[in-house]
């Protein structure tokens, strides 16, 4: 059986989902059957493996790090 916590983390960390979509999927997990959960995990796994998705994540992390550094330096 699918580990619910793993699937929740995958939903929260997906770069392809909007906040509204994350809320929808998180709210619906309790009503999903095991095959539905397996299918959702498969979709999220494939989305995570998209090459530009990894590059986007690195870019966002660099921007966030620079913003934190700038805010810290400005104080």
DRENDO-1510 file (C-alpha; in Angstrom, 1 decimal, always signed):
<recs>
REC; n; res; u; v; w
REC; 1; UNK; +0.0; +0.0; +0.0 .
REC; 2; UNK; +1.1; +3.5; -0.8 .
REC; 3; UNK; +2.7; +5.5; +2.0 .
REC; 4; UNK; +0.3; +8.5; +2.4 .
REC; 5; UNK; +3.1; +10.8; +3.8 .
REC; 6; UNK; +5.3; +10.1; +0.8 .
REC; 7; UNK; +2.5; +11.1; -1.6 .
REC; 8; UNK; +1.6; +14.2; +0.5 .
REC; 9; UNK; +5.3; +15.3; +0.3 .
REC; 10; UNK; +5.4; +14.7; -3.5 .
REC; 11; UNK; +2.3; +16.8; -4.0 .
REC; 12; UNK; +3.7; +19.6; -1.8 .
REC; 13; UNK; +7.0; +19.6; -3.6 .
REC; 14; UNK; +5.7; +19.4; -7.2 .
REC; 15; UNK; +6.8; +22.3; -9.3 .
REC; 16; UNK; +4.1; +21.7; -11.8 .
REC; 17; UNK; +1.1; +22.1; -9.5 .
REC; 18; UNK; -0.5; +25.4; -8.5 .
REC; 19; UNK; -1.4; +26.1; -4.9 .
REC; 20; UNK; -5.0; +25.4; -5.8 .
REC; 21; UNK; -4.1; +22.1; -7.4 .
REC; 22; UNK; -2.0; +21.1; -4.4 .
REC; 23; UNK; -4.9; +21.8; -2.0 .
REC; 24; UNK; -7.3; +19.8; -4.2 .
REC; 25; UNK; -5.0; +16.7; -4.3 .
REC; 26; UNK; -4.1; +16.9; -0.7 .
REC; 27; UNK; -7.8; +17.2; +0.3 .
REC; 28; UNK; -8.8; +14.3; -2.0 .
REC; 29; UNK; -6.1; +11.8; -0.9 .
REC; 30; UNK; -8.3; +10.4; +1.9 .
REC; 31; UNK; -10.9; +9.3; -0.6 .
REC; 32; UNK; -8.6; +7.8; -3.2 .
REC; 33; UNK; -8.3; +4.1; -3.7 .
REC; 34; UNK; -4.8; +2.4; -3.7 .
REC; 35; UNK; -4.8; +2.2; -7.5 .
REC; 36; UNK; -5.6; +5.9; -7.8 .
REC; 37; UNK; -2.8; +6.7; -5.4 .
REC; 38; UNK; -0.4; +4.6; -7.4 .
REC; 39; UNK; -1.4; +6.4; -10.6 .
REC; 40; UNK; -1.0; +9.8; -8.9 .
REC; 41; UNK; +2.5; +8.8; -7.7 .
REC; 42; UNK; +3.4; +7.6; -11.1 .
REC; 43; UNK; +2.3; +11.0; -12.6 .
REC; 44; UNK; +4.2; +13.0; -10.0 .
REC; 45; UNK; +7.3; +10.7; -10.5 .
REC; 46; UNK; +7.3; +11.4; -14.2 .
REC; 47; UNK; +6.8; +15.1; -13.7 .
REC; 48; UNK; +9.8; +15.2; -11.3 .
REC; 49; UNK; +12.0; +13.5; -13.9 .
REC; 50; UNK; +11.4; +16.2; -16.6 .
REC; 51; UNK; +14.8; +17.7; -17.2 .
REC; 52; UNK; +13.7; +21.3; -17.3 .
REC; 53; UNK; +11.9; +20.8; -14.0 .
REC; 54; UNK; +15.3; +20.1; -12.3 .
REC; 55; UNK; +16.8; +23.2; -14.0 .
REC; 56; UNK; +13.8; +25.3; -12.9 .
REC; 57; UNK; +14.2; +24.1; -9.3 .
REC; 58; UNK; +17.9; +25.0; -9.3 .
REC; 59; UNK; +17.1; +28.5; -10.7 .
REC; 60; UNK; +14.5; +29.1; -8.1 .
REC; 61; UNK; +16.8; +28.0; -5.3 .
REC; 62; UNK; +19.5; +30.3; -6.6 .
REC; 63; UNK; +17.1; +33.3; -6.7 .
REC; 64; UNK; +15.8; +32.5; -3.2 .
REC; 65; UNK; +19.3; +32.2; -1.8 .
REC; 66; UNK; +20.3; +35.5; -3.4 .
REC; 67; UNK; +17.2; +37.1; -1.9 .
REC; 68; UNK; +18.0; +35.8; +1.5 .
REC; 69; UNK; +21.6; +37.0; +1.3 .
REC; 70; UNK; +20.5; +40.4; +0.1 .
REC; 71; UNK; +18.0; +40.8; +2.9 .
REC; 72; UNK; +20.6; +39.7; +5.5 .
REC; 73; UNK; +23.2; +42.0; +4.1 .
REC; 74; UNK; +20.8; +45.0; +4.0 .
REC; 75; UNK; +20.2; +44.8; +7.8 .
</recs>
